[in-house]
Each structure stands twice: as structure tokens, then as C-alpha cells.
């Protein structure tokens, strides 16, 4: 049947057009993309492919791998698209326009912030990217953490 322990290297690209299969499924196919069947996890269903489909999938996987090698990951893992280093910014070692910082947080963490104070609060307390002791005092003091009312 299928070799789920060693799946085909081609994966469903959910950012591109794909069709979902609905209803009763006698097999594990849930999606189709470019005429190829994929399961719910995005793995190619090789048992449902003809030899021609498998050859086409091998070619697509090889092209994707070659494209991945041509565009390597940035050396600094903390640098986002647009070269915003949130870790250095949060420590006060780098300065960026507010829009670039907010876009980098939105891109990297899928979090929407509207002020530097919200951004530093998120990076320190929620994302735990920088320890509170290393955070920029200037950025950190621009934000007042909500305090519990004192009991009388």
C-alpha cells in the first residue's frame, strides 16, 4: 500500500490553488493540486498516482529543492524579511521605523501591535525573545504594565 514512514518529498503547497475533496473517502486523499492527490497532512498519495504522475512529482520536488538551495536562509535567524532584527531592536541596539518593526512582528509571530510599547511588551513577556533585564529601558518605560488595584 502506501509507505507513510517514508513519504514522497513533494508536499501540498497550501499557499497556491488546491482543491479539497469532500464526502466519504475510501482512500486517504483529501486534496488535489496540479492533478496530484495529497492526504490531510499534505503528503503525496503515491499509491493513487500513475507512474507518469510519480515522475512529474519527482521532477517538481527536484525543482523545489533546487530553488530552495538557490535562496538560502539568512545567516542571522533573528533577522526578518526587510532585515529587521527584533532582538537587537528590543535591546536598543538597532533603530527602525515603527512600521517596519510592526510588520516584522506581524510576519514572524502573526501578532498585530500598534505602538512600540506594545511591541516591546509582546517581545519580552509573550514571545520571550529577550529577557526583561536586557530589554531597552527607553522602550520598556514607554509602556506601563497593567497593575492590579491595591486592596484596602
PyMOL commands that set and color helices and strands:
alter all, ss='L'
color gray80, all
select helices_A, chain A and resi 46-48+51-70+86-90+98-109+116-126+132-134+137-141
alter helices_A, ss='H'
color red, helices_A
select strands_A, chain A and resi 19-20+31-33+36-38
alter strands_A, ss='S'
color yellow, strands_A
deselect
rebuild
show_as cartoon
